């Protein structure tokens, strides 16, 4: 039969091992959550950059269309004076 000291040692050893295992699993969960959050924030930022670029292209295309309309109107005015 084990002595009371040996029983306490076994109890402490089991408690430390259990605690280390739980801390390790919690750290894995937290690390995964941080990774997932970073991935989502990065994806959101990419979406914002793409939206900004699409807006710039749309404005540029709109401005080009307005320039073409003005050129066509100027041609109509110039052609009607003949």
GROMACS elastic network, one bead per residue, 0.5 to 0.9 nm:
[ bonds ]
;  ai    aj funct       b0    kb
    2     5     6  0.80613   500
    2     6     6  0.59948   500
    2     7     6  0.63731   500
    3     6     6  0.52119   500
    3     7     6  0.62680   500
    3     8     6  0.87314   500
    4     7     6  0.50067   500
    4     8     6  0.61965   500
    4     9     6  0.85813   500
    5     8     6  0.51710   500
    5     9     6  0.61832   500
    5    10     6  0.86831   500
    6    10     6  0.61668   500
    6    11     6  0.85741   500
    7    10     6  0.51214   500
    7    11     6  0.61859   500
    7    12     6  0.86848   500
    8    12     6  0.61286   500
    8    13     6  0.84559   500
    9    12     6  0.51682   500
    9    13     6  0.60297   500
    9    14     6  0.85852   500
   10    13     6  0.50046   500
   10    14     6  0.61056   500
   10    15     6  0.85221   500
   11    14     6  0.52156   500
   11    15     6  0.61398   500
   11    16     6  0.86521   500
   12    15     6  0.50487   500
   12    16     6  0.60961   500
   12    17     6  0.85342   500
   13    16     6  0.52261   500
   13    17     6  0.61365   500
   13    18     6  0.85166   500
   14    17     6  0.51374   500
   14    18     6  0.59891   500
   14    19     6  0.84280   500
   15    18     6  0.51261   500
   15    19     6  0.60008   500
   15    20     6  0.85221   500
   16    19     6  0.50444   500
   16    20     6  0.60375   500
   16    21     6  0.85578   500
   17    20     6  0.51244   500
   17    21     6  0.61996   500
   17    22     6  0.86793   500
   18    21     6  0.51385   500
   18    22     6  0.62272   500
   18    23     6  0.85809   500
   19    22     6  0.51490   500
   19    23     6  0.60303   500
   19    24     6  0.84455   500
   20    23     6  0.51128   500
   20    24     6  0.60303   500
   20    25     6  0.86428   500
   21    24     6  0.50999   500
   21    25     6  0.62944   500
   21    26     6  0.86450   500
   22    25     6  0.51266   500
   22    26     6  0.60899   500
   22    27     6  0.85001   500
   23    26     6  0.50271   500
   23    27     6  0.60102   500
   23    28     6  0.85558   500
   24    27     6  0.50800   500
   24    28     6  0.62493   500
   24    29     6  0.87208   500
   25    28     6  0.50413   500
   25    29     6  0.62810   500
   25    30     6  0.86927   500
   26    29     6  0.50281   500
   26    30     6  0.61606   500
   26    31     6  0.84868   500
   27    30     6  0.50685   500
   27    31     6  0.59291   500
   27    32     6  0.84335   500
   28    31     6  0.50798   500
   28    32     6  0.60661   500
   28    33     6  0.85153   500
   29    32     6  0.51714   500
   29    33     6  0.61347   500
   29    34     6  0.86633   500
   30    34     6  0.61179   500
   30    35     6  0.85180   500
   31    34     6  0.51711   500
   31    35     6  0.61538   500
   31    36     6  0.85865   500
   32    35     6  0.50317   500
   32    36     6  0.60654   500
   32    37     6  0.85539   500
   33    36     6  0.50307   500
   33    37     6  0.60681   500
   33    38     6  0.85072   500
   34    37     6  0.51330   500
   34    38     6  0.61067   500
   34    39     6  0.85639   500
   35    38     6  0.51484   500
   35    39     6  0.61648   500
   35    40     6  0.87118   500
   36    39     6  0.50487   500
   36    40     6  0.62263   500
   36    41     6  0.86333   500
   37    40     6  0.51279   500
   37    41     6  0.61108   500
   37    42     6  0.84874   500
   38    41     6  0.51562   500
   38    42     6  0.60654   500
   38    43     6  0.85258   500
   39    42     6  0.51249   500
   39    43     6  0.61103   500
   39    44     6  0.86148   500
   40    44     6  0.60806   500
   40    45     6  0.85425   500
   41    44     6  0.50702   500
   41    45     6  0.61597   500
   41    46     6  0.86147   500
   42    45     6  0.50616   500
   42    46     6  0.61813   500
   42    47     6  0.86366   500
   43    46     6  0.50433   500
   43    47     6  0.62536   500
   43    48     6  0.87245   500
   44    47     6  0.50253   500
   44    48     6  0.63121   500
   44    49     6  0.87646   500
   45    48     6  0.50265   500
   45    49     6  0.62822   500
   45    50     6  0.86415   500
   46    49     6  0.50926   500
   46    50     6  0.61709   500
   46    51     6  0.85653   500
   47    50     6  0.50837   500
   47    51     6  0.60955   500
   47    52     6  0.85707   500
   48    51     6  0.50439   500
   48    52     6  0.61123   500
   48    53     6  0.85936   500
   49    52     6  0.50984   500
   49    53     6  0.61941   500
   49    54     6  0.86067   500
   50    53     6  0.50933   500
   50    54     6  0.61065   500
   50    55     6  0.85538   500
   51    54     6  0.50311   500
   51    55     6  0.61220   500
   51    56     6  0.86386   500
   52    55     6  0.50801   500
   52    56     6  0.62868   500
   52    57     6  0.87321   500
   53    56     6  0.50440   500
   53    57     6  0.62296   500
   53    58     6  0.85858   500
   54    57     6  0.50782   500
   54    58     6  0.60895   500
   54    59     6  0.85844   500
   55    58     6  0.50468   500
   55    59     6  0.61353   500
   55    60     6  0.84956   500
   56    59     6  0.51466   500
   56    60     6  0.60415   500
   56    61     6  0.85107   500
   57    61     6  0.59954   500
   57    62     6  0.83986   500
   58    61     6  0.50685   500
   58    62     6  0.59810   500
   58    63     6  0.85124   500
   59    63     6  0.60555   500
   59    64     6  0.85401   500
   60    63     6  0.50922   500
   60    64     6  0.61803   500
   60    65     6  0.86146   500
   61    64     6  0.50530   500
   61    65     6  0.61631   500
   61    66     6  0.86419   500
   62    65     6  0.50634   500
   62    66     6  0.62422   500
   62    67     6  0.86658   500
   63    66     6  0.50404   500
   63    67     6  0.61899   500
   63    68     6  0.86564   500
   64    67     6  0.50252   500
   64    68     6  0.62315   500
   64    69     6  0.86225   500
   65    68     6  0.50694   500
   65    69     6  0.61775   500
   65    70     6  0.86408   500
   66    70     6  0.61735   500
   66    71     6  0.85919   500
   67    70     6  0.50686   500
   67    71     6  0.61372   500
   67    72     6  0.85649   500
   68    71     6  0.50081   500
   68    72     6  0.60741   500
   68    73     6  0.84958   500
   69    72     6  0.50919   500
   69    73     6  0.60872   500
   69    74     6  0.85372   500
   70    73     6  0.50107   500
   70    74     6  0.60386   500
   70    75     6  0.85109   500
   71    74     6  0.50388   500
   71    75     6  0.61352   500
   71    76     6  0.86379   500
   72    75     6  0.50196   500
   72    76     6  0.62307   500
   72    77     6  0.86958   500
   73    76     6  0.50447   500
   73    77     6  0.62516   500
   73    78     6  0.86032   500
   74    77     6  0.51042   500
   74    78     6  0.60763   500
   74    79     6  0.84357   500
   75    78     6  0.50539   500
   75    79     6  0.58866   500
   75    80     6  0.84758   500
   76    79     6  0.50715   500
   76    80     6  0.61018   500
   76    81     6  0.88732   500
   77    80     6  0.52978   500
   77    81     6  0.67501   500
   78    81     6  0.56186   500
   78    82     6  0.76677   500
   79    82     6  0.60119   500
